[in-house]
Amino acid sequence: LDVETGVVVTAVERRVAAGGVRVVCTQGRVVSADALVMTVPLGVLQREPDDGGILFSPPLPVEKTNAIGRIGFGTLNKVALFFPRVFWAHDTDFFGRTVSSTSHRGLFFLFFNLRRACGAPALLALTAGSAALALEALDDDAIRDEALAALRGMFGASAVPDPIDVMVTRWGTDPRAYGAYSYARVGSQYSDYAAVAEPVDGELFFAGEHTSTEHPATVVGAYLSGLQAAKALHRSFSDAAGTQPAPDEDP
């Protein structure tokens, strides 16, 4: 399997008469194929082609584009803090934090204890919603200071040492994602996830957590949707060739 990184797709063209698809990439590169499985995040599908999205030609069915627009796509960022020693006394998998002002809602509301998973004195802090987006405008040093202020407010200033390393995600402004997870926004409906997953002309297939009706917004949902898309592609081409899947295959 030839996996290429650093290749940006700008357009997907379905050759309706001749069959197959053409994938247009940056620098004028074009890749032709019999079929395509698209796993780009919902945030990319929701963008206009001139604003970081992908141009589909012919356009996607109206039912699919409407479903793509109705589903919400939220931001959740993580800040990994690596400390010289463990300063938290409990050995739970995670602990939460409450804030005194609603303006700070979602800001470092949960800390995962990575020591239980990897043995290192590290915490993974979560930020969500508007707090996550606001944090993306700060540099790593400022984000570190915000996280330390939250921890020192919980454990005391003298108890929390400075971290030796910090890693920060910025999914909301990442041009390959524009968000982190799908959610049922007001006006959306359960069937929207199935509509996004629906193949187009037996050649264009979709996968990703935003296409999972049973496990949206999860890694397992993304994984299972990939299996489902692969099976749908296999079934489509088997039907076209007049063949049947092997007896031990799940159709």
C-alpha positions in Angstrom: 0.0 0.0 0.0 1.5 3.3 -1.1 0.8 5.9 1.5 1.8 9.5 0.7 1.9 12.3 3.2 1.9 16.0 2.6 -0.4 15.8 -0.4 -3.3 18.3 -0.3 -6.5 17.4 -2.3 -8.3 20.4 -3.7 -10.9 18.8 -6.0 -12.7 15.5 -6.7 -14.1 14.9 -10.1 -16.5 12.1 -10.9 -16.3 11.0 -14.6 -20.0 10.2 -14.9 -19.9 9.0 -18.5 -16.5 7.2 -18.5 -16.7 6.1 -14.9 -14.1 6.4 -12.1 -12.8 9.5 -10.3 -10.1 12.0 -10.6 -8.4 13.5 -7.5 -6.9 16.9 -8.1 -4.0 17.9 -5.7 -1.9 20.9 -5.2 0.9 21.6 -7.7 -1.3 20.3 -10.5 -1.0 16.7 -9.7 -4.0 14.4 -10.7 -4.6 10.9 -9.5 -7.2 8.7 -11.3 -8.9 5.8 -9.8 -11.9 3.5 -10.2 -13.3 4.6 -6.9 -12.5 6.8 -3.9 -13.0 6.4 -0.1 -13.0 9.9 1.5 -12.1 10.1 5.2 -11.5 13.8 5.5 -13.0 15.4 8.6 -16.4 16.9 8.6 -14.9 20.3 9.1 -13.2 20.1 5.7 -16.4 18.9 4.0 -18.2 21.9 5.5 -15.8 24.5 4.0 -16.2 26.2 0.7 -13.5 25.2 -1.9 -11.9 28.7 -1.8 -11.8 28.5 2.0 -10.0 25.3 2.7 -12.7 22.9 1.4 -12.8 20.5 -1.5 -14.5 21.1 -4.9 -16.7 18.3 -6.0 -17.6 18.0 -9.6 -20.4 17.3 -10.3 -21.6 18.7 -6.9 -22.6 16.2 -4.2 -26.3 15.3 -4.0 -28.4 18.0 -2.2 -29.4 15.5 0.5 -25.8 14.9 1.3 -24.7 18.5 1.4 -27.7 19.5 3.5 -26.8 16.7 6.0 -23.1 17.8 6.1 -24.3 21.3 6.9 -26.7 20.3 9.6 -24.3 18.2 11.7 -22.3 20.2 14.2 -18.5 20.0 14.4 -16.9 21.0 17.7 -13.5 21.7 19.0 -11.7 19.9 21.8 -8.0 20.5 22.4 -5.5 18.7 24.5 -2.5 20.0 26.4 0.0 17.4 27.5 2.1 18.5 30.5 5.2 16.5 31.4 6.5 17.1 34.9 9.7 16.2 36.8 7.7 14.4 39.4 4.1 13.3 40.4 2.5 16.0 42.6 -1.0 14.6 42.6 -1.7 12.2 45.4 -4.5 10.1 44.0 -4.1 7.4 41.4 -7.4 7.7 39.5 -7.5 7.7 35.7 -8.7 11.3 35.6 -9.9 14.2 37.8 -12.1 17.2 37.0 -12.0 20.9 37.7 -14.8 23.4 38.3 -14.6 27.1 37.5 -16.0 30.1 39.3 -17.1 31.9 36.2 -19.2 30.7 33.2 -16.8 32.6 31.0 -14.2 29.9 31.8 -16.5 27.0 31.1 -14.7 24.3 29.2 -11.2 25.6 30.1 -9.1 22.7 31.5 -12.2 21.0 32.8 -10.6 17.5 32.9 -7.1 16.1 33.5 -6.1 12.6 32.5 -3.5 10.9 34.6 -1.1 9.5 32.0 1.1 8.0 34.7 -1.3 5.1 34.9 -1.0 4.5 31.1 2.7 5.1 30.4 4.4 5.5 33.8 5.5 9.0 33.1 4.6 11.9 35.5 2.4 13.5 32.9 -1.1 15.0 32.7 -3.4 15.5 29.7 -5.6 18.6 30.1 -8.7 19.0 28.0 -10.4 22.2 26.8 -13.6 22.3 24.9 -16.0 24.6 23.1 -15.3 28.4 22.9 -12.5 28.0 25.5 -10.7 25.6 23.2 -11.0 28.0 20.3 -9.8 31.0 22.4 -6.8 29.0 23.6 -5.7 28.4 20.0 -4.9 32.1 19.6 -2.2 31.8 22.3 1.3 30.5 22.0 2.4 27.3 23.8 4.0 29.3 26.6 0.9 31.2 27.4 -1.2 28.0 27.2 1.3 26.3 29.6 0.8 29.2 32.0 -3.0 28.9 31.8 -2.8 25.2 32.6 -0.4 25.7 35.5 -2.7 28.4 36.9 -5.5 25.9 36.8 -3.5 23.1 38.5 -2.0 25.5 41.1 -5.5 26.7 42.0 -6.4 23.1 42.7 -3.3 21.8 44.4 -1.6 24.9 45.7 1.1 27.1 44.1 4.1 25.4 45.9 2.9 21.9 45.1 2.9 22.1 41.3 6.4 22.3 39.6 7.0 23.8 36.2 6.6 21.2 33.5 9.7 20.1 31.6 7.8 19.8 28.3 4.4 20.8 26.8 2.5 19.6 23.7 -0.6 21.4 22.4 -3.2 20.5 19.8 -5.1 23.2 17.8 -7.8 21.2 15.9 -10.1 24.2 15.3 -7.6 26.0 13.1 -5.9 23.0 11.7 -6.4 23.3 7.9 -6.7 19.5 7.6 -9.5 19.2 10.2 -11.2 22.5 11.3 -12.5 20.8 14.4 -12.3 17.6 16.4 -15.6 15.8 16.6 -19.2 15.8 15.2 -22.2 16.4 17.4 -26.0 16.6 17.0 -26.5 20.3 16.5 -30.0 21.9 16.9 -31.8 21.1 13.7 -29.8 18.0 12.8 -31.3 14.5 12.9 -30.1 11.0 13.4 -30.5 10.2 9.7 -28.0 12.9 8.7 -25.1 10.7 9.7 -26.4 8.0 7.4 -26.9 10.5 4.6 -23.2 11.7 4.9 -22.1 8.0 4.7 -24.2 7.2 1.6 -22.0 6.4 -1.4 -22.4 8.4 -4.6 -22.8 6.6 -7.9 -21.0 3.5 -6.6 -17.7 5.2 -7.0 -17.4 7.8 -4.2 -17.5 6.4 -0.7 -17.3 8.3 2.7 -15.9 7.2 6.1 -15.0 8.9 9.3 -16.6 9.4 12.7 -19.1 11.8 11.2 -20.5 8.9 9.1 -21.1 6.6 12.0 -24.7 6.3 13.2 -23.9 4.2 16.2 -20.5 5.6 17.4 -20.1 9.2 16.2 -17.4 11.4 17.7 -15.3 8.4 18.6 -12.2 6.6 17.3 -14.0 3.3 17.2 -16.8 5.0 15.1 -14.2 6.2 12.6 -12.5 2.8 12.4 -15.8 0.9 11.9 -17.0 3.3 9.3 -13.8 2.6 7.3 -14.5 -1.1 7.4 -18.1 -0.4 6.3 -17.0 1.8 3.4 -14.5 -0.8 2.3 -17.2 -3.5 2.3 -19.6 -1.3 0.4 -16.9 -0.6 -2.2 -16.2 -4.3 -2.5 -19.8 -5.1 -2.8 -20.4 -2.5 -5.5 -17.6 -3.7 -7.7 -18.5 -7.3 -7.1 -22.0 -6.6 -8.3 -20.7 -4.7 -11.3 -18.5 -7.6 -12.2 -21.2 -10.2 -11.6 -19.2 -12.0 -8.9 -20.1 -12.8 -5.3 -18.1 -12.2 -2.2 -16.3 -15.2 -0.8 -18.4 -17.3 1.6 -16.4 -16.3 4.7 -16.7 -12.6 3.9 -19.2 -10.3 5.6 -21.2 -8.6 2.9 
